[in-house]
């Protein structure tokens, strides 16, 4: 589910927000 959400965000959001989302996702896993 997380990967699907990231794919949707990549399609709609700007690269900066994509990176921020990825970092938040990584922190959530940690």
C-alpha positions, 0 to 999 in steps of 0.5 A: 500500500505504501508503494502505491501511495508513493506512486500516486504522489510522484504523479501529482506532487513536485520532486521536492515533496516526493523526496520529503515524503520518501524521507518521512516514509523511511523514518516511519519504518525506522 
